[in-house]
Amino acid sequence: MTLLDSPAHAPMTWATPSTDVEAPTQLSPRTRAEWRLADVDFWAASYRGYFGGTIDKQGDHYFVRDTFARYIGDFSDLATAQRKLEDHLESLLTERRDQL
């Protein structure tokens, strides 16, 4: 067995969510963020075609990190966590646009 044959180098696959987990894809028309359930209780955002960040549910808390893995906050529900990340990403885009 070679190094490339080892399980650590196997292609990444998406987890199959259980039926009690929220819908895997949601699109926000305001910011065009697309949400995917990457694993159980772990969401990834695509923002205007780029990786936007993640939401990781631990217990009753939703921990949000942005594109650069910077901690954005801890929220009590998924909708608020998603909105806060989208707002953060929009502010980053606005700051960058103002610098040009």
C-alpha positions as CSV (number, residue, x, y, z in Angstrom):
1,M,0.0,0.0,0.0
2,T,1.3,3.4,-0.9
3,L,0.8,6.7,0.9
4,L,-1.8,7.7,-1.6
5,D,-3.8,4.5,-1.0
6,S,-4.1,5.3,2.7
7,P,-7.5,6.4,4.1
8,A,-6.1,9.8,5.0
9,H,-5.8,10.5,1.3
10,A,-9.2,9.3,0.3
11,P,-11.4,11.8,-1.6
12,M,-13.5,14.0,0.6
13,T,-17.2,13.1,0.5
14,W,-20.2,15.0,1.8
15,A,-21.9,13.5,4.9
16,T,-25.4,12.2,4.5
17,P,-27.6,14.2,6.9
18,S,-30.1,12.4,9.0
19,T,-33.8,13.2,8.5
20,D,-34.0,15.3,11.7
21,V,-31.4,17.8,10.5
22,E,-32.5,21.0,8.7
23,A,-32.5,21.3,4.9
24,P,-28.9,21.2,3.5
25,T,-29.2,24.2,1.1
26,Q,-30.7,27.6,1.8
27,L,-30.3,30.6,-0.4
28,S,-30.5,34.1,1.0
29,P,-31.6,36.6,-1.7
30,R,-30.4,39.6,0.2
31,T,-26.7,38.5,0.2
32,R,-26.8,35.6,-2.2
33,A,-25.2,33.3,0.4
34,E,-25.7,29.6,-0.1
35,W,-25.7,27.3,2.9
36,R,-24.7,23.6,2.7
37,L,-24.9,21.1,5.5
38,A,-21.3,19.8,5.3
39,D,-21.7,17.4,8.3
40,V,-24.1,16.9,11.1
41,D,-24.5,20.3,12.9
42,F,-21.9,21.9,10.6
43,W,-22.8,24.4,7.9
44,A,-20.6,25.9,5.2
45,A,-21.4,29.2,3.4
46,S,-20.7,30.0,-0.2
47,Y,-20.8,33.8,-0.6
48,R,-20.9,35.2,-4.2
49,G,-19.1,32.1,-5.4
50,Y,-16.4,32.0,-2.7
51,F,-16.1,30.2,0.6
52,G,-17.7,32.4,3.2
53,G,-17.3,30.7,6.5
54,T,-18.8,28.0,8.8
55,I,-21.3,27.5,11.5
56,D,-20.7,24.8,14.0
57,K,-23.4,23.8,16.4
58,Q,-22.2,22.6,19.8
59,G,-25.0,21.9,22.3
60,D,-27.4,24.8,22.1
61,H,-24.9,27.2,20.6
62,Y,-24.0,28.1,17.0
63,F,-20.4,29.2,16.7
64,V,-19.6,31.3,13.6
65,R,-16.3,31.7,11.8
66,D,-15.7,33.7,8.7
67,T,-13.7,33.1,5.5
68,F,-10.4,33.5,7.4
69,A,-11.5,31.3,10.3
70,R,-11.9,34.4,12.5
71,Y,-14.4,34.0,15.3
72,I,-17.6,36.0,14.6
73,G,-19.8,35.0,17.5
74,D,-21.9,32.5,19.4
75,F,-25.6,32.5,18.7
76,S,-28.7,30.8,20.1
77,D,-30.3,29.8,16.7
78,L,-29.2,28.9,13.2
79,A,-31.1,31.8,11.4
80,T,-29.4,34.4,13.6
81,A,-25.9,32.8,13.1
82,Q,-26.4,32.8,9.3
83,R,-27.6,36.4,9.2
84,K,-24.6,37.5,11.3
85,L,-22.1,35.8,9.0
86,E,-23.9,37.2,6.0
87,D,-23.8,40.7,7.5
88,H,-20.1,40.3,8.3
89,L,-19.3,39.2,4.8
90,E,-21.2,42.1,3.3
91,S,-19.3,44.5,5.5
92,L,-16.0,43.0,4.4
93,L,-17.0,43.4,0.8
94,T,-18.2,47.0,1.4
95,E,-14.9,47.9,3.1
96,R,-12.9,46.4,0.3
97,R,-15.0,48.2,-2.4
98,D,-14.5,51.5,-0.6
99,Q,-10.7,51.0,-0.6
100,L,-10.6,50.6,-4.4
